[in-house]
Amino acid sequence: MIFKVYYQETKERNPKREQTKSLYIEAENVVDARSRVEENTPYNIELIQELVDNHLEYEKENADFTLVEF
């Protein structure tokens, strides 16, 4: 499954919507995706969203879609 992870680059500052970034990761489930990001980055994770069907196709066509590998 492919997940979109919304995050802030640091845990030290208060989150601001304008500074939210995202990355795409392939994982077994949400728990696996969260643990991979937490183990390999200092990011403050806001939300992890599973991408399926039309939503996945949209992201592939309209965003900077690159799978991150840890």
C-alpha positions in Angstrom: 0.0 0.0 0.0 1.1 3.6 -0.6 0.6 6.2 2.1 0.9 10.0 2.1 2.6 11.3 5.3 2.0 14.9 6.3 4.7 16.2 8.6 6.6 19.1 10.1 10.4 19.0 9.7 11.0 19.4 13.4 9.4 18.4 16.7 10.9 21.4 18.4 8.5 24.1 17.0 4.8 24.3 17.2 3.2 22.9 14.0 2.0 25.5 11.5 -0.2 24.5 8.6 1.8 26.6 6.2 4.9 24.6 6.9 3.3 21.2 6.5 5.1 19.0 4.0 4.4 15.6 2.6 6.1 12.4 1.5 4.9 9.2 0.0 5.9 5.8 1.4 5.1 2.2 0.6 4.4 0.1 3.7 2.3 -2.8 4.9 -0.1 -0.7 7.0 -0.3 2.7 8.8 1.6 1.4 11.8 4.5 0.2 9.6 4.5 3.5 7.7 4.6 5.5 10.9 7.4 3.4 12.5 9.6 3.7 9.3 9.3 7.5 9.2 9.9 7.9 12.9 12.9 5.6 12.9 14.6 7.4 9.9 13.7 11.1 10.3 13.3 13.7 13.0 9.9 14.7 11.6 6.8 15.5 13.6 4.1 13.4 11.8 0.7 15.0 11.6 -1.3 12.6 9.5 -0.8 9.4 7.5 -3.3 8.8 4.8 -3.7 5.6 2.7 -3.9 6.4 -1.1 -6.2 4.1 -3.0 -7.8 4.1 -6.5 -8.6 7.5 -7.9 -6.8 9.4 -5.1 -3.6 7.5 -5.8 -3.9 8.2 -9.6 -4.6 11.9 -8.9 -1.5 12.2 -6.7 0.7 10.4 -9.3 -0.5 12.9 -12.0 -0.7 16.2 -10.1 1.8 16.2 -7.3 5.6 15.7 -6.8 5.0 12.0 -6.5 8.2 10.1 -5.5 8.2 7.2 -3.2 10.7 7.6 -0.3 12.7 4.5 0.6 14.1 4.0 4.1 
